[in-house]
Amino acid sequence: MKNIIKIFMCMALIAAIGFGITACSDPDNSGNSAAPSEQQPFNDITAAQLVSCIKIGWNLGNSLDAHDLTWLPPNPPVADMETGWGNPVITKAMITAVKNAGFNAIRIPVSWDKASNSNHVIRADWMARVTEVVNYAVENDMYIILNTHHDEHIFKFSEAEKTASLAAFRKIWEQIADNFKNYNEKLIFEGLNEPRTKGSAQEWSGGTEAERAVLNAYYPVFIDVVRNSGGNNDKRILMINTYAASTSAAAVNGLTLPADTIANKLIASVHAYEPYNFALNENAALNTWSSSNPGDTSPIHAAIDNVYNKFVSKGIPVIMGEFGAVVKDNESARAQWAQYYVTYAAGKGVKCVYWDDGGLFKLLNRQNNQWLFPQVVAGLMNGANSNYNPGEPVEPPAANSGDLGNYAKYETQAVWQLSSENVTLAKTAGAKLVLILSAVHMVGTCK
């Protein structure tokens, strides 16, 4: 989501003709801007296993993804692009504060086209700065989601613009994939963000059938580029977005997961700011929420249930890549909402990444790395750490009378595909299904 743009000016030093060199940086923020030259050890787990290892995530919003910076000169310094929407230069201390608060995953939205030429060649200094920020998260041992964000002006979804758009998408991802190919499994590539036709009548309701067909053509290109880029990318876990990252039936049912060269390495990604009036509507008067009000809870249920039924129940993991609630002088209500939202999502096997843009959805004061709304952070952590009471225990049967076969494993649930024999057995009088879990994670999955 986009914050109200604030122009942030700083002194810039330009040391090369045509390209700006990073300026206004914190002298105590010297970091490693180089990607690993050799393959890092890679824990070759499935996408579902990786998602089960994520507790909760935080979005580094409105920093590297700032775009439409029309007031800047051509080829502006990196720092001017990074701070163009009013947030300060990213520091390692900032990312450390996020990790110390309990977030073990970070989503790093990046707009790439603003730092590339007409042939979509990305500036070396921009790639280095993105790498440096990724390394801040690596040094904090976090799961990292890296994407293309706000590049809809070159990634379009009409049939007429399909060829040129797919060529641009391929070129951008060839460079990203090559630069980050040697990182371990904790770096996840997200192909797009909220892929859509901006300003169209169905922009946020799932798009048209033709637009969804064009979107589905992007993902085989994404797979092909990443899987053939070397390093650890032949087995890297990838995220695929619905149209506009919507949880609507049209968007969710219209997404076709691409064929992959390796099984069980894809995650579906959606965004849901629900309920709308509380979470996304900027009207300050709409600032109350209650778990006892179905009007407040049912939109959350609907969004998460849609992706659970389409993906999770079929063994395809889901990450809620963005969710959040506008600040309206209502910290207590937002804390209750946050805990409820994350708890419900976790119960459906969906992990959440909070959208913090430094503005309307801000949680962290990025100037001093202090949490502005600790009750909301506590609500998020309570939801992420929630324990589920399955009710009164039952005595296990003396012997198994039916075999349900293999099941898909998630942090709080196991999902079976039932055979006709299973269904028949379940209909017999006194039939019971008993699942005894001795641990949340499988041994050796999360490192």
Buried (B, 14 or more C-beta within 10 A) or exposed (E): BBBEBEEBEEEBEBEEEEBBEBBBBBEEBEBBBEBBEEBBEBBEBBBBBBBBBBBBBBBBBBBBBBBEBEEBEEBBBBBBBBBBBBBBBBBBBBBBBBBEBBBBBBBBBBBBBBBBEEEBEBBEBBBBBBBBBBBBBBBBEBBBBBBBBBBBBBBBBEEEBBEEBBEBBBBBBBBBBBBBBBBBBBBBBBBBBBBBBEEBEBBBBBBBEEBBBBBBBBBBBBBBBBBEBEBBBBBBBBBBBBBBBBBBBBBBBBBBBBEBEBEBBBBBBBBBBBBEBBBBBEEEEBBBBBBEEEEBBEBBBBBBBBBBBBBBBEBBBBBBBBBBBBBBEBBEBBBBBBBBBBBBBBBBBBBBBBBBBBBBBBBBBBEEBEBBBEBBBBBBBBBBBBEEEEEEEEEEEEEEEBEBEEEBBBBBBEBBEEEEEBEEBEEEEEEEEEEEEEEEEEEEBBE
